[in-house]
Amino acid sequence: MNLPRLSHKAPYLMLALCVALAGCGTAGVRKDAQALIGEGQYEAGIAQLEEALKQHPRDTELNIALIQGRRQAIEALLTQADSDRSRHDFGGARSGYGRVLTLEPNNRRALDAVRQIEQMRNLGERIALGQAALRGGDLFGAERHMREVLLLDPQNEGGLALRKDIELVQSRTARPNPQLRSKLERPVTLEFRDANLKTIFEVLSQVAGLNFIFDKDLRPDMKATIFVRDVRIEDAVALLLEQNQLHQKVVNDNTLLIYPDSPQKTKDYQELVMRTFYLTSIDSNTALNLVKTMLKTRDVFVDERLNTLTMRDTPDAVRMAEKLLQSQDQSNPEVVLEVQVMEVARSRILELGLQWPNTFGLLNADGNPVGILDQLRGINSSRISIAPAPQAKINAQDNDINTLASPVIRVSNREQARIHIGQRVPIISATSVPSTQGPVITESVTYLDVGLKLEVTPVVHLNNEVAIKVALEVSNAKPLEPTRQGTIPVQVDTRNAQTSLRLHDGETQVLAGLVRNDQGASGNKIPGLGDIPGLGRLFGSNRSDNSQSELVLSITPRIIRNLPYQSPSDMEFATGTETSMQIRNLNRSVEVEDEQTLVAVPGAVRP
């Protein structure tokens, strides 16, 4: 029977055909799954990729496609669910978050959103608690409930109404003596040129029904010039005081004390209040520097054990400190970094040819090898040994190894997080010290960290973007031959990458391209005959080793907590002048020829 002859290229063709068929199959699955994901059928597309990966667990492209497809689906579902939630479509939002949890059961963003939707059912109860606290005089408790409501639902009508009520109470608290305030709000018209200051105050006293008391050190010959029409009495009094470097103190609902603006008089008449601030996030020493720098407060004390700040200053300075600390005492943003590190190693070993004998020996009559030359007499075919017997050799190996690490790191804003997955390799070094009795050798052990090392430093921005500094290193160590002194050198193979990137909340970035290629070739052939083109494989075997390893890093930031939005009206407020600190400015305007209010400074001439 005649058997068909196989060409020496047949193994290559069969191997290439198998690889091509497998590649075509997985490529079609990836294409179909990506099409389903693009159409919004996320669960079906992910299921196809997972099923294909079960059949081809070492297919790197399928693994990467599954990672990217899952991230794309989760981001799209979260975006739609957040949009539904902002439009108060809580049913659609809950459904979207449920689909996210189906794809990724531990998704922190979806879990928090579902919990917040459940909490929104109790918004009415929270508003009622805030209103009850406000009626009971607990302004801070009412504000806490109000912030919780608006954090869950920024457009909640009850929460917005509660905030207005709180602001109204705060404004009333900042303005004592309500009867005096009503008298000072009355409009008045004044026209005086170089008039005695006390005379002007007498006119104001008759018009407004107020009592003005003057300090004994006030000069009786002080004069003032003022022309104002339809302005508040409070503004007119403030103008007169500023022209003559004077201050006022409220005595009761209808009495004001006028005194000179001097350090001693200020100490005598200015009322001071004391306030203790319990800080939650900002450090007490940082708050101390803030208050001293911005408000020039001298009487201030911090308790590091309780993280409190106590200050003694004017009521205006205390209210300014409250606004400053309210804007600064915020929790540090935090982010969860989902990292996947995959090392894909490919090894190709191909050995083709004919293995010829590599040993030749002689045997004695008992079949044992001959060791003495005298026994070489009478050699025949039965006393010749050749090993191993000639044989054809075909060996092909193809290895794919995926080493996957998936750490999940929660880190605060601008803090560095480190991960080391590997081992600490001991390195022994010896030191020789000469002595009279011979050298004294001292050994020491140090440790080298090898394996996977990852360092990340995130910076969370207000627009829900995260800037990340990433440092990745993958290394392994191989001990070498010890030196004469006993030191064991270590060869370290390493691959590292450092980069900075900025990603949106939930956005996935894949970093790849750290590829290492190793190639080698060896042969076992008969010299001369093994080098004949075409026929050389009949007189020997050739071995080729090709290995490639690639490092793939996938990183996804998930913002857990960011700084809350603060309106400009909360962050900006009037503080008076350099010499006179006040929580609010006076409303003043200047009159011109069109019958508007006219303020005439001393020496001015009214037309």
C-alpha positions as CSV (number, residue, x, y, z in Angstrom):
1,M,0.0,0.0,0.0
2,N,1.3,3.4,-1.0
3,L,0.9,6.1,1.6
4,P,0.6,9.7,0.5
5,R,3.7,11.8,1.2
6,L,3.3,14.8,3.4
7,S,5.3,17.9,2.6
8,H,7.6,19.2,5.3
9,K,5.5,22.3,5.3
10,A,2.3,20.4,6.4
11,P,2.7,21.0,10.1
12,Y,3.0,24.7,9.5
13,L,-0.1,24.8,7.4
14,M,-2.2,22.8,9.9
15,L,-1.1,25.0,12.8
16,A,-1.9,28.2,10.8
17,L,-5.2,26.8,9.7
18,C,-6.2,26.0,13.4
19,V,-5.2,29.5,14.6
20,A,-7.0,31.2,11.7
21,L,-10.2,29.2,12.4
22,A,-10.1,30.0,16.1
23,G,-9.4,33.7,15.4
24,C,-12.3,34.0,12.9
25,G,-14.7,32.4,15.4
26,T,-13.8,34.8,18.3
27,A,-13.7,37.8,16.0
28,G,-17.3,37.1,14.9
29,V,-18.4,36.8,18.5
30,R,-16.8,40.1,19.4
31,K,-18.4,41.9,16.5
32,D,-21.8,40.6,17.3
33,A,-21.5,41.4,21.0
34,Q,-20.2,44.9,20.3
35,A,-23.2,45.5,17.9
36,L,-25.6,44.4,20.7
37,I,-23.9,46.7,23.2
38,G,-24.1,49.6,20.7
39,E,-27.9,49.0,20.3
40,G,-28.4,49.2,24.0
41,Q,-28.8,45.4,24.6
42,Y,-26.0,45.4,27.1
43,E,-27.0,42.3,29.0
44,A,-27.1,40.2,25.8
45,G,-23.8,41.5,24.5
46,I,-22.0,40.9,27.8
47,A,-23.5,37.4,28.0
48,Q,-22.2,36.5,24.6
49,L,-18.7,37.7,25.5
50,E,-18.7,35.8,28.8
51,E,-19.9,32.6,27.1
52,A,-17.2,32.9,24.4
53,L,-14.6,33.5,27.1
54,K,-15.6,30.3,28.8
55,Q,-14.8,28.4,25.6
56,H,-11.6,30.4,25.0
57,P,-10.3,31.4,28.4
58,R,-6.9,32.4,27.1
59,D,-8.1,34.7,24.3
60,T,-6.7,38.1,25.3
61,E,-8.8,40.1,22.8
62,L,-12.0,38.5,24.2
63,N,-11.0,39.4,27.7
64,I,-10.2,43.0,26.8
65,A,-13.5,43.3,24.8
66,L,-15.4,42.0,27.8
67,I,-13.8,44.6,30.1
68,Q,-14.4,47.5,27.7
69,G,-17.9,46.4,26.9
70,R,-18.9,46.1,30.5
71,R,-17.5,49.5,31.3
72,Q,-19.2,51.1,28.3
73,A,-22.6,49.5,29.3
74,I,-22.2,50.6,32.9
75,E,-21.3,54.1,32.0
76,A,-24.2,54.5,29.6
77,L,-26.7,53.0,32.1
78,L,-25.4,55.2,34.9
79,T,-25.7,58.4,32.8
80,Q,-29.3,57.6,31.8
81,A,-30.3,56.7,35.3
82,D,-28.7,59.9,36.7
83,S,-30.7,61.9,34.1
84,D,-33.9,60.1,35.1
85,R,-33.2,60.9,38.7
86,S,-32.6,64.6,38.0
87,R,-36.0,64.7,36.2
88,H,-37.7,63.0,39.2
89,D,-38.4,59.9,37.2
90,F,-37.5,57.7,40.1
91,G,-39.0,54.6,38.5
92,G,-36.8,54.8,35.4
93,A,-33.8,55.7,37.6
94,R,-34.3,52.7,39.8
95,S,-34.6,50.4,36.8
96,G,-31.4,51.8,35.3
97,Y,-29.5,51.3,38.5
98,G,-30.9,47.8,38.8
99,R,-29.4,46.9,35.3
100,V,-26.1,48.3,36.4
101,L,-26.1,46.1,39.5
102,T,-27.0,43.1,37.3
103,L,-23.8,43.7,35.3
104,E,-21.7,44.7,38.3
105,P,-23.3,43.8,41.7
106,N,-20.7,45.8,43.7
107,N,-21.0,49.1,41.8
108,R,-20.7,51.7,44.5
109,R,-22.3,54.5,42.5
110,A,-25.5,52.5,41.7
111,L,-25.7,51.1,45.3
112,D,-25.5,54.7,46.8
113,A,-28.1,56.0,44.3
114,V,-30.6,53.2,45.1
115,R,-30.1,53.9,48.8
116,Q,-30.7,57.6,48.2
117,I,-33.8,56.9,46.2
118,E,-35.1,54.8,49.1
119,Q,-34.3,57.7,51.5
120,M,-36.2,60.2,49.3
121,R,-39.4,58.5,50.5
122,N,-38.7,60.1,53.9
123,L,-38.1,63.6,52.7
124,G,-41.4,64.9,54.1
125,E,-40.5,63.5,57.5
126,R,-37.1,65.2,57.4
127,I,-38.7,68.5,56.4
128,A,-41.1,68.2,59.3
129,L,-38.2,67.5,61.7
130,G,-36.4,70.6,60.4
131,Q,-39.4,72.8,60.8
132,A,-39.9,71.5,64.4
133,A,-36.2,72.2,65.2
134,L,-36.5,75.7,63.8
135,R,-39.6,76.4,65.9
136,G,-37.7,75.1,69.0
137,G,-34.8,77.5,68.4
138,D,-32.4,74.7,67.2
139,L,-31.1,76.6,64.2
140,F,-28.2,74.2,63.5
141,G,-30.5,71.1,63.7
142,A,-32.9,72.7,61.3
143,E,-30.1,73.6,58.9
144,R,-28.7,70.0,59.1
145,H,-32.1,68.5,58.1
146,M,-32.4,71.1,55.3
147,R,-29.0,70.2,53.9
148,E,-29.9,66.5,53.9
149,V,-33.1,67.1,52.0
150,L,-31.5,69.3,49.4
151,L,-28.5,66.9,49.0
152,L,-31.0,64.2,48.0
153,D,-33.3,66.5,46.0
154,P,-31.8,69.9,45.2
155,Q,-35.2,71.1,43.7
156,N,-37.4,70.0,46.6
157,E,-40.0,72.7,47.3
158,G,-40.3,71.9,51.0
159,G,-36.5,71.9,51.4
160,L,-36.2,75.3,49.6
161,A,-38.9,76.8,51.7
162,L,-37.2,75.5,54.9
163,R,-34.0,77.1,53.7
164,K,-35.8,80.5,53.2
165,D,-37.2,80.2,56.7
166,I,-33.8,79.5,58.2
167,E,-32.2,82.4,56.3
168,L,-35.0,84.7,57.6
169,V,-34.3,83.6,61.2
170,Q,-30.6,84.1,60.7
171,S,-31.2,87.6,59.3
172,R,-33.3,88.5,62.3
173,T,-30.7,87.1,64.7
174,A,-28.1,89.2,63.0
175,R,-30.2,92.3,63.6
176,P,-31.0,92.9,67.3
177,N,-33.4,95.5,68.6
178,P,-36.2,95.2,66.0
179,Q,-37.9,98.4,67.1
180,L,-34.8,100.4,66.6
181,R,-34.3,98.8,63.2
182,S,-37.8,99.9,62.2
183,K,-37.1,103.5,63.2
184,L,-33.8,103.6,61.4
185,E,-35.5,102.4,58.2
186,R,-37.6,105.6,57.9
187,P,-36.6,108.0,55.1
188,V,-35.3,111.4,55.9
189,T,-34.1,114.5,54.0
190,L,-31.3,116.6,55.4
191,E,-29.8,119.9,54.1
192,F,-27.0,121.3,56.3
193,R,-23.8,123.2,55.5
194,D,-21.2,123.7,58.2
195,A,-23.7,123.0,60.9
196,N,-23.0,121.9,64.4
197,L,-23.0,118.1,64.6
198,K,-25.1,118.0,67.7
199,T,-27.7,120.2,66.1
200,I,-28.0,117.8,63.2
201,F,-28.5,114.9,65.6
202,E,-31.2,116.9,67.4
203,V,-33.1,117.2,64.2
204,L,-32.8,113.4,63.6
205,S,-33.9,112.8,67.1
206,Q,-37.1,114.8,66.6
207,V,-37.8,113.2,63.2
208,A,-37.1,109.6,64.1
209,G,-38.0,109.6,67.7
210,L,-34.5,108.4,68.7
211,N,-32.3,109.4,71.6
212,F,-28.7,110.3,70.9
213,I,-26.2,110.3,73.8
214,F,-22.7,111.8,73.3
215,D,-19.5,110.7,75.0
216,K,-18.0,113.3,77.4
217,D,-14.8,113.4,75.3
218,L,-16.7,114.4,72.1
219,R,-15.7,117.9,70.9
220,P,-18.6,120.3,71.1
221,D,-17.5,122.4,68.1
222,M,-17.6,119.6,65.5
223,K,-19.4,120.6,62.3
224,A,-20.7,118.7,59.4
225,T,-22.1,119.4,55.9
226,I,-24.7,117.0,54.5
227,F,-27.4,117.2,51.7
228,V,-29.4,114.0,51.4
229,R,-33.0,113.4,50.3
230,D,-35.2,110.4,51.0
231,V,-32.5,108.2,52.5
232,R,-32.7,105.9,55.5
233,I,-31.9,107.4,58.8
234,E,-29.4,104.6,59.4
235,D,-27.5,105.7,56.3
236,A,-27.6,109.3,57.2
237,V,-26.3,108.6,60.7
238,A,-23.5,106.4,59.2
239,L,-22.4,109.2,56.9
240,L,-22.2,111.7,59.7
241,L,-20.2,109.3,61.8
242,E,-17.7,108.6,59.0
243,Q,-17.2,112.3,58.2
244,N,-16.1,112.9,61.8
245,Q,-14.4,109.6,62.8
246,L,-17.1,108.6,65.2
247,H,-18.7,105.3,66.2
248,Q,-22.1,104.4,67.6
249,K,-23.3,101.9,70.2
250,V,-26.9,100.6,70.5
251,V,-28.1,101.1,74.1
252,N,-31.7,100.1,73.7
253,D,-34.6,100.1,71.2
254,N,-34.6,104.0,70.9
255,T,-31.1,105.1,72.1
256,L,-27.8,105.4,70.4
257,L,-24.5,106.3,72.0
258,I,-22.0,108.4,69.9
259,Y,-18.3,108.2,70.9
260,P,-15.0,109.1,69.3
261,D,-13.2,106.5,67.1
262,S,-10.1,105.8,69.3
263,P,-8.6,102.5,70.5
264,Q,-9.5,103.2,74.1
265,K,-13.1,104.2,73.4
266,T,-13.5,101.2,71.3
267,K,-12.4,98.9,74.1
268,D,-14.8,100.8,76.5
269,Y,-17.9,100.7,74.4
270,Q,-17.6,97.9,71.8
271,E,-19.6,94.8,72.7
272,L,-17.9,91.4,72.3
273,V,-19.3,87.9,71.9
274,M,-17.8,84.5,72.4
275,R,-18.5,81.6,70.1
276,T,-17.2,78.0,70.0
277,F,-17.1,76.2,66.6
278,Y,-17.1,72.4,66.4
279,L,-15.2,71.5,63.3
280,T,-15.8,68.3,61.4
281,S,-13.3,68.2,58.5
282,I,-11.0,71.1,58.7
283,D,-8.1,71.0,61.2
284,S,-8.4,73.3,64.2
285,N,-5.0,74.8,63.6
286,T,-5.9,75.5,59.9
287,A,-9.0,77.2,61.1
288,L,-7.0,79.2,63.6
289,N,-4.7,80.5,60.8
290,L,-7.8,81.3,58.7
291,V,-9.5,83.4,61.4
292,K,-6.4,85.2,62.4
293,T,-5.4,86.0,58.8
294,M,-8.8,87.1,57.4
295,L,-10.4,88.6,60.5
296,K,-7.4,89.8,62.5
297,T,-8.9,88.2,65.6
298,R,-6.5,88.0,68.5
299,D,-8.6,86.3,71.2
300,V,-8.9,82.8,69.7
301,F,-8.2,79.3,71.2
302,V,-8.2,75.8,69.7
303,D,-8.7,72.5,71.3
304,E,-7.0,69.8,69.2
305,R,-8.6,67.0,71.3
306,L,-12.1,68.1,70.4
307,N,-11.1,69.8,67.2
308,T,-12.9,73.0,68.3
309,L,-12.2,76.7,67.8
310,T,-13.3,79.4,70.4
311,M,-13.1,83.1,69.5
312,R,-14.0,86.3,71.3
313,D,-14.7,89.3,69.0
314,T,-17.4,91.6,67.8
315,P,-20.7,90.1,66.6
316,D,-19.9,91.0,63.0
317,A,-16.5,89.2,63.2
318,V,-18.1,86.1,64.7
319,R,-20.7,86.0,61.9
320,M,-17.9,86.4,59.4
321,A,-16.0,83.5,61.0
322,E,-19.2,81.4,60.8
323,K,-19.5,82.0,57.1
324,L,-15.8,81.4,56.5
325,L,-15.8,78.1,58.4
326,Q,-19.0,77.0,56.8
327,S,-17.5,77.3,53.4
328,Q,-14.1,75.7,54.4
329,D,-15.2,73.0,56.7
330,Q,-16.0,70.4,54.0
331,S,-15.3,66.7,53.8
332,N,-12.3,65.8,51.7
333,P,-13.4,64.3,48.4
334,E,-12.9,60.5,48.0
335,V,-12.7,58.3,44.9
336,V,-12.7,54.5,44.3
337,L,-10.2,53.4,41.7
338,E,-11.1,50.2,40.0
339,V,-7.8,48.8,38.6
340,Q,-7.2,45.8,36.5
341,V,-3.6,44.7,35.7
342,M,-3.3,41.9,33.1
343,E,0.0,40.4,31.9
344,V,-0.4,38.5,28.7
345,A,2.5,36.1,27.9
346,R,2.7,34.3,24.6
347,S,5.3,31.5,24.1
348,R,5.8,29.7,20.7
349,I,8.1,26.7,20.6
350,L,8.6,24.8,17.3
351,E,11.0,21.9,16.8
352,L,11.1,20.1,13.5
353,G,13.6,17.6,12.0
354,L,15.3,14.2,12.4
355,Q,17.1,13.4,15.6
356,W,20.3,11.5,14.8
357,P,22.4,9.5,17.3
358,N,24.7,11.6,19.4
359,T,26.7,8.8,21.1
360,F,28.9,6.0,19.8
361,G,30.4,3.1,21.9
362,L,31.8,-0.4,22.0
363,L,30.5,-3.4,24.0
364,N,32.4,-6.5,25.3
365,A,31.2,-10.0,25.1
366,D,28.9,-9.5,28.1
367,G,27.3,-6.4,26.6
368,N,29.1,-3.9,28.8
369,P,30.9,-0.8,27.5
370,V,34.6,-1.3,26.6
371,G,37.1,0.7,28.8
372,I,40.5,-0.7,27.7
373,L,42.0,-0.4,24.3
374,D,43.3,-4.0,24.3
375,Q,39.7,-5.1,24.2
376,L,39.1,-3.4,20.8
377,R,40.2,-6.5,19.0
378,G,37.5,-8.5,17.1
379,I,35.1,-5.7,16.7
380,N,31.9,-6.7,14.8
381,S,28.4,-5.3,14.4
382,S,27.2,-6.9,17.6
383,R,29.7,-5.0,19.7
384,I,28.9,-1.5,18.3
385,S,26.4,0.7,20.3
386,I,24.6,3.8,18.8
387,A,22.2,5.8,20.9
388,P,19.6,7.1,20.6
389,A,18.1,5.5,17.6
390,P,17.4,7.8,14.7
391,Q,13.8,9.2,14.9
392,A,11.7,11.9,13.4
393,K,10.9,14.8,15.8
394,I,8.0,17.2,15.5
395,N,7.3,19.3,18.6
396,A,5.1,22.4,18.7
397,Q,4.0,24.2,21.8
398,D,1.8,27.3,22.2
399,N,1.2,28.8,25.6
400,D,-0.9,31.8,26.6
401,I,-0.8,32.8,30.2
402,N,-3.0,35.6,31.6
403,T,-2.1,36.9,35.0
404,L,-4.9,39.2,36.2
405,A,-5.0,41.4,39.3
406,S,-8.1,43.5,40.1
407,P,-7.5,45.7,43.1
408,V,-10.2,48.2,44.2
409,I,-8.7,51.2,46.0
410,R,-10.6,53.9,47.9
411,V,-8.4,56.9,48.4
412,S,-8.9,60.5,49.6
413,N,-8.2,63.6,47.4
414,R,-4.5,64.3,46.8
415,E,-3.5,61.3,48.9
416,Q,-1.2,58.5,47.5
417,A,-2.3,54.9,47.6
418,R,0.1,52.0,47.1
419,I,-0.4,48.4,46.3
420,H,2.3,45.7,46.3
421,I,1.4,42.2,45.1
422,G,4.5,40.0,45.1
423,Q,7.2,39.1,47.5
424,R,10.2,40.5,49.3
425,V,13.4,38.8,48.1
426,P,16.2,38.5,50.7
427,I,19.6,39.7,49.5
428,I,22.6,38.5,51.6
429,S,25.7,40.6,51.5
430,A,29.0,39.9,53.3
431,T,31.5,42.3,54.7
432,S,35.1,41.2,55.5
433,V,37.1,43.0,58.2
434,P,40.8,42.1,58.6
435,S,42.0,41.1,62.1
436,T,45.0,39.4,63.8
437,Q,43.2,36.1,63.8
438,G,42.1,36.3,60.2
439,P,39.4,38.1,58.4
440,V,36.0,38.4,60.1
441,I,33.1,38.1,57.8
442,T,29.8,39.7,58.7
443,E,26.6,39.0,56.8
444,S,23.6,41.3,56.5
445,V,20.2,40.7,54.9
446,T,18.3,43.3,53.0
447,Y,14.9,42.8,51.2
448,L,13.9,43.8,47.7
449,D,10.3,44.2,46.8
450,V,9.5,42.5,43.5
451,G,6.2,41.7,41.8
452,L,3.5,44.2,41.0
453,K,3.7,47.7,42.5
454,L,1.1,50.3,41.8
455,E,1.0,53.9,43.1
456,V,-1.9,56.2,42.3
457,T,-2.6,59.8,43.4
458,P,-6.0,61.2,42.5
459,V,-7.1,64.8,42.4
460,V,-10.9,65.2,42.3
461,H,-12.3,68.3,40.5
462,L,-15.6,70.0,41.0
463,N,-16.8,69.0,37.4
464,N,-16.7,65.3,38.4
465,E,-13.3,64.7,36.7
466,V,-10.4,62.9,38.3
467,A,-6.8,63.6,37.5
468,I,-4.7,60.6,38.4
469,K,-0.9,60.1,38.6
470,V,-0.2,56.5,38.0
471,A,3.1,54.6,38.5
472,L,3.2,50.9,37.6
473,E,6.1,48.5,37.9
474,V,6.2,44.8,37.3
475,S,9.4,43.0,38.2
476,N,11.0,39.7,39.1
477,A,14.3,38.7,40.6
478,K,16.8,35.9,39.8
479,P,19.7,35.2,42.1
480,L,23.1,34.7,40.5
481,E,26.2,32.9,41.5
482,P,27.6,34.1,44.9
483,T,30.8,36.1,44.8
484,R,34.0,35.2,46.6
485,Q,33.0,37.4,49.5
486,G,29.7,35.6,49.9
487,T,27.5,38.3,48.4
488,I,24.6,37.0,46.3
489,P,23.9,39.3,43.4
490,V,20.3,39.5,42.1
491,Q,19.3,40.2,38.5
492,V,16.0,42.2,38.4
493,D,13.9,42.3,35.3
494,T,11.5,45.2,35.4
495,R,8.9,47.0,33.3
496,N,7.5,50.3,34.6
497,A,5.4,53.1,33.4
498,Q,4.4,56.5,34.8
499,T,1.7,58.8,33.4
500,S,-0.8,61.4,34.4
501,L,-4.4,61.3,33.0
502,R,-7.7,63.0,33.6
503,L,-10.9,60.9,33.4
504,H,-14.5,61.6,34.0
505,D,-16.4,59.9,36.8
506,G,-16.9,56.3,35.6
507,E,-14.7,56.6,32.5
508,T,-12.4,53.7,31.8
509,Q,-8.9,54.1,30.3
510,V,-6.8,51.1,29.1
511,L,-3.1,51.5,29.0
512,A,-1.1,48.9,27.0
513,G,2.0,48.5,24.9
514,L,4.6,47.4,27.4
515,V,5.7,44.5,25.3
516,R,8.7,42.4,25.7
517,N,9.9,40.1,22.9
518,D,12.4,37.2,23.3
519,Q,13.5,35.1,20.4
520,G,16.0,32.2,20.3
521,A,17.0,29.4,17.9
522,S,19.0,26.2,18.4
523,G,19.8,23.1,16.4
524,N,21.1,19.6,16.5
525,K,22.4,18.5,13.2
526,I,25.2,16.8,11.3
527,P,27.9,19.3,10.3
528,G,27.8,20.0,6.6
529,L,24.9,17.8,5.8
530,G,22.5,19.7,8.1
531,D,23.2,23.0,6.2
532,I,22.0,21.7,2.8
533,P,19.0,23.8,1.8
534,G,15.8,21.8,1.7
535,L,17.5,18.5,2.7
536,G,19.1,19.8,5.9
537,R,16.1,18.8,8.1
538,L,16.9,15.1,7.2
539,F,20.2,15.4,9.0
540,G,19.2,17.2,12.1
541,S,16.5,19.2,14.0
542,N,16.0,22.9,14.5
543,R,14.3,24.5,17.5
544,S,12.9,28.1,17.6
545,D,11.7,29.8,20.7
546,N,9.5,32.9,20.5
547,S,8.0,34.5,23.6
548,Q,6.2,37.8,24.0
549,S,4.7,39.4,27.1
550,E,2.5,42.5,27.2
551,L,1.3,44.5,30.2
552,V,-2.3,45.9,30.1
553,L,-3.6,48.4,32.7
554,S,-7.3,49.3,33.0
555,I,-8.3,52.1,35.5
556,T,-11.7,53.5,36.3
557,P,-12.4,56.2,38.8
558,R,-15.7,56.3,40.8
559,I,-16.3,59.5,42.8
560,I,-17.7,58.6,46.2
561,R,-17.9,62.1,47.6
562,N,-17.1,65.5,46.1
563,L,-17.3,69.0,47.4
564,P,-20.9,70.2,47.6
565,Y,-22.0,73.0,45.3
566,Q,-22.1,76.4,47.0
567,S,-23.8,79.4,45.4
568,P,-21.8,82.6,45.1
569,S,-24.2,84.3,47.5
570,D,-23.0,81.9,50.2
571,M,-19.3,82.3,49.4
572,E,-19.3,86.1,49.0
573,F,-20.4,88.6,51.6
574,A,-19.6,92.2,52.5
575,T,-17.1,92.8,55.3
576,G,-17.1,96.6,55.6
577,T,-13.9,98.7,55.4
578,E,-10.4,98.2,56.6
579,T,-10.9,100.1,59.8
580,S,-14.6,99.3,60.4
581,M,-15.6,95.6,60.0
582,Q,-19.2,95.1,59.3
583,I,-21.2,92.1,58.0
584,R,-23.2,94.2,55.5
585,N,-22.7,97.4,53.5
586,L,-24.9,100.5,53.7
587,N,-26.9,101.3,50.7
588,R,-25.8,104.7,49.6
589,S,-26.2,106.6,46.4
590,V,-25.1,110.0,45.2
591,E,-27.5,112.7,44.1
592,V,-27.0,114.6,40.8
593,E,-29.1,117.3,39.1
594,D,-32.0,114.8,38.3
595,E,-33.4,115.0,41.9
596,Q,-31.6,111.8,43.0
597,T,-30.0,111.6,46.5
598,L,-27.2,114.1,47.0
599,V,-24.4,113.4,49.5
600,A,-22.3,116.6,50.1
601,V,-18.9,116.1,51.7
602,P,-17.5,118.9,53.9
603,G,-16.6,122.0,51.9
604,A,-18.9,121.2,49.0
605,V,-21.2,123.9,47.7
606,R,-24.8,122.9,46.7
607,P,-25.9,124.6,43.5
